[in-house]
């Protein structure tokens, strides 16, 4: 930053992606030399090897965004996706909790409205999103109410100031601290969430004729800090979970490293045995 700060108007790094705005030197040869020095400096720093794309006055891709300079000098952005992207969204027939589909639409609509600069581009990306969901088997009648709500929520969120967003985040954290979480596998034929919530409210949170749970005192003579129940659905194990063991660290028994000594001690006998058996088919059968 000290060496190239005169030319680096903007520089941001997210893990292994860097986006920068380079103020070009008036002399093209000097500018090319400076860019080469900057690239070499990146690759000499902490041993990481970077691929530096040539600077462009037109557009550049950074993660899931394509940024360009408009004719009036403004930086505009739109969503970038690889040409081979297949958009395999969860189909409606999949046994996922209803909130998964809702979250998919709410989150992606907000992403489109935040990352796209032009209104026409936003409308086009929203239409493409609807078409891709229809291709996956969703029905327009069920999608439209969700999209209307998602657009409304995104518009309100984008209009908030940073202080308002921070306050809302703090409030959400406080509410989470005063919640209990029930983890259950999701099955379409199980009782609906509203039924479970009704049972919780009737028998635990607000029993008829009794003191509400959050107004009762615990053994420390403090009010019970529980205001609501949050249902946390998780899917059933799939074939990959059943047939492919990935969490090796949680397996019972000796660690893999404990077998290294045995492997070393066995290696020589195995080698000699293999050499001895290599002589004839009769020995190999034995």
C-alpha positions in Angstrom: 0.0 0.0 0.0 2.9 2.4 0.8 4.6 1.6 -2.5 1.7 1.7 -4.9 -0.8 3.9 -2.9 -0.4 6.7 -5.5 -2.0 4.5 -8.1 -4.3 2.3 -6.0 -7.4 4.4 -5.7 -9.3 1.5 -4.2 -8.2 -2.0 -3.0 -10.3 -4.7 -1.3 -9.5 -8.3 -0.7 -12.0 -11.1 0.2 -10.1 -14.3 1.0 -8.5 -15.1 -2.4 -10.2 -12.4 -4.5 -8.9 -8.9 -4.9 -10.7 -5.9 -6.5 -8.8 -2.7 -7.2 -9.2 0.6 -9.0 -5.9 1.6 -10.6 -5.1 5.2 -11.5 -3.1 4.9 -14.7 0.2 6.7 -15.2 0.1 9.2 -18.1 2.9 7.4 -19.8 1.7 3.9 -21.1 5.2 2.3 -20.8 5.6 3.6 -17.3 2.1 2.4 -16.4 2.8 -1.1 -17.8 6.0 -1.3 -15.7 4.2 -0.2 -12.6 1.5 -2.8 -13.1 4.2 -5.5 -13.6 5.9 -4.4 -10.3 2.6 -4.4 -8.5 1.8 -8.0 -9.8 5.3 -9.2 -8.8 4.9 -7.6 -5.3 1.6 -9.5 -4.8 3.3 -12.8 -5.7 6.2 -12.1 -3.4 4.0 -11.4 -0.4 3.5 -14.4 1.9 4.2 -16.9 -0.8 0.8 -16.7 -2.4 0.6 -16.8 -6.2 -2.0 -14.5 -7.8 -3.4 -14.3 -11.3 -3.8 -10.6 -12.1 -6.1 -9.8 -15.0 -5.2 -6.9 -17.2 -6.9 -3.6 -16.2 -10.0 -2.8 -18.1 -11.9 0.5 -18.6 -15.0 -1.5 -19.7 -15.8 -4.1 -17.1 -14.2 -6.6 -14.7 -15.6 -9.6 -12.8 -15.3 -9.8 -9.0 -16.8 -12.9 -7.4 -20.5 -12.9 -8.3 -20.5 -9.3 -9.7 -19.5 -7.7 -13.0 -18.5 -4.0 -12.6 -18.2 -1.5 -15.4 -17.7 2.2 -15.9 -20.6 4.0 -17.5 -20.3 6.8 -20.1 -20.8 9.4 -17.3 -18.0 7.9 -15.2 -20.1 6.0 -12.6 -19.3 2.5 -11.6 -22.2 0.2 -12.3 -22.7 -3.4 -11.2 -24.7 -6.5 -12.2 -24.8 -10.1 -11.2 -22.2 -12.4 -12.9 -22.6 -16.1 -13.4 -20.5 -18.6 -15.3 -21.9 -19.7 -18.6 -22.1 -23.3 -17.4 -24.2 -22.4 -14.4 -27.2 -24.8 -14.3 -29.3 -23.1 -11.6 -30.4 -26.4 -10.0 -32.8 -24.9 -7.4 -34.6 -27.2 -5.0 -37.7 -28.6 -6.8 -41.1 -28.3 -5.0 -41.4 -32.1 -4.8 -38.3 -32.3 -2.6 -38.9 -33.0 1.1 -37.6 -29.7 2.5 -39.3 -27.5 5.0 -41.5 -24.8 3.4 -39.2 -22.1 4.9 -36.3 -23.3 2.6 -38.2 -22.2 -0.5 -39.2 -18.9 1.1 -35.6 -18.2 2.2 -34.3 -19.0 -1.3 -36.6 -16.4 -2.9 -36.2 -13.8 -0.2 -32.4 -14.0 -0.2 -31.9 -14.1 -3.9 -34.4 -11.2 -4.6 -32.4 -9.1 -2.0 -29.2 -10.1 -3.7 -30.5 -9.1 -7.1 -31.8 -5.7 -5.9 -28.5 -5.0 -4.0 -26.0 -6.0 -6.7 -27.7 -4.6 -9.8 -27.5 -0.9 -10.5 -30.1 -0.4 -13.2 -33.8 -0.8 -12.6 -34.2 -2.5 -16.0 -31.5 -5.0 -15.2 -33.2 -5.8 -11.8 -36.4 -6.5 -13.6 -34.7 -8.7 -16.1 -32.8 -10.7 -13.4 -36.1 -11.2 -11.4 -37.8 -12.5 -14.5 -34.9 -14.9 -15.2 -35.1 -16.1 -11.6 -38.9 -16.8 -11.9 -38.3 -18.7 -15.2 -35.6 -20.9 -13.7 -37.9 -21.8 -10.7 -40.6 -22.6 -13.2 -38.2 -24.9 -15.1 -37.6 -26.7 -11.8 -41.3 -27.4 -11.4 -42.6 -24.5 -9.3 -46.0 -23.0 -10.0 -46.4 -19.3 -10.8 -49.5 -19.0 -8.6 -47.3 -20.0 -5.5 -44.3 -17.9 -6.6 -45.9 -14.5 -7.2 -47.0 -13.9 -3.6 -43.5 -14.8 -2.4 -41.8 -12.5 -4.9 -44.1 -9.6 -4.1 -43.3 -10.0 -0.4 -39.6 -10.4 -1.1 -39.4 -7.3 -3.3 -41.3 -5.3 -0.5 -38.9 -6.6 2.2 -35.8 -5.9 0.0 -36.9 -2.4 -0.7 -37.5 -1.6 3.0 -34.1 -3.2 3.9 -32.1 -1.3 1.3 -33.7 2.0 2.3 -32.6 1.6 6.0 -29.5 3.4 7.2 -26.5 1.6 8.6 -27.6 2.5 12.1 -31.1 1.1 11.6 -29.6 -2.1 10.2 -27.3 -2.4 13.2 -30.1 -1.8 15.6 -32.2 -4.4 13.9 -29.4 -6.9 14.1 -28.8 -6.2 17.8 -32.5 -6.7 18.5 -32.5 -10.0 16.6 -29.5 -11.2 18.7 -31.3 -10.3 21.9 -34.4 -12.2 20.8 -32.3 -15.2 19.9 -30.8 -15.2 23.3 -34.3 -15.4 24.8 -35.4 -18.3 22.6 -35.2 -22.1 23.0 -34.6 -24.2 19.9 -36.2 -27.5 19.1 -34.2 -29.5 16.5 -36.4 -32.0 14.6 -36.0 -33.8 11.3 -38.4 -32.6 8.6 -40.9 -35.0 7.2 -43.9 -33.8 5.1 -46.3 -36.0 7.1 -45.2 -34.7 10.5 -47.3 -32.2 12.4 -47.0 -28.7 11.0 -44.9 -26.1 12.7 -48.0 -24.0 13.7 -49.4 -27.1 15.6 -46.2 -27.6 17.5 -46.0 -23.9 18.3 -49.7 -24.0 19.5 -48.8 -26.9 21.8 -45.8 -25.0 23.2 -47.9 -21.9 23.8 -50.7 -23.9 25.5 -48.7 -26.2 27.7 -45.4 -24.4 28.3 -45.3 -20.7 27.5 -48.9 -19.5 28.4 -50.9 -22.3 30.1 -54.5 -21.2 30.7 -54.9 -19.8 34.3 -51.2 -20.1 35.1 -48.3 -17.7 35.2 -46.5 -17.3 31.8 -43.2 -19.0 31.5 -41.2 -15.7 31.1 -42.8 -14.4 34.3 -41.8 -17.3 36.5 -38.7 -17.4 38.6 -36.0 -20.0 38.3 -33.9 -21.5 41.2 -31.7 -18.3 41.1 -34.8 -16.2 41.8 -34.5 -14.7 38.3 -37.2 -14.5 35.6 -36.9 -17.3 33.1 -35.3 -15.7 30.0 -37.5 -17.6 27.4 -40.0 -15.8 25.2 -40.5 -18.1 22.3 -39.8 -21.5 20.7 -37.8 -21.7 17.5 -38.3 -24.8 15.3 -35.0 -25.9 13.7 -35.7 -28.4 10.9 -33.0 -30.6 9.5 -33.2 -33.0 6.6 -33.1 -36.8 6.9 -29.8 -38.5 6.1 -29.3 -39.0 2.3 -27.4 -41.7 0.5 -24.2 -39.7 0.7 -24.5 -39.5 4.5 -25.3 -43.2 4.8 -22.6 -44.5 2.5 -19.8 -42.0 2.7 -18.3 -41.3 6.2 -16.8 -37.8 6.1 -16.3 -36.9 9.8 -13.4 -39.2 10.4 -12.3 -37.3 13.5 -15.5 -38.5 15.3 -15.0 -42.2 14.5 -14.5 -44.5 17.5 -11.3 -46.3 17.9 -7.6 -45.5 17.5 -6.5 -42.5 15.4 -5.1 -43.1 11.9 -1.7 -42.0 13.1 -1.5 -44.8 15.6 -1.2 -47.3 12.7 1.8 -45.6 11.1 4.3 -47.6 13.2 2.6 -50.9 12.4 2.7 -50.0 8.6 6.4 -49.3 8.8 7.1 -52.6 10.7 5.0 -54.6 8.3 6.4 -53.1 5.1 9.6 -55.2 4.9 8.0 -58.6 5.5 5.4 -57.8 2.9 8.1 -56.7 0.4 10.1 -59.9 0.9 7.0 -62.0 0.8 5.9 -60.4 -2.5 9.4 -61.0 -3.9 9.3 -64.6 -2.9 5.9 -65.2 -4.4 6.8 -63.5 -7.6 8.7 -66.6 -8.7 6.0 -69.0 -9.9 2.3 -69.4 -10.2 2.4 -72.4 -7.8 4.0 -70.3 -5.1 1.5 -67.5 -5.8 -1.4 -69.9 -5.3 0.1 -71.0 -2.0 
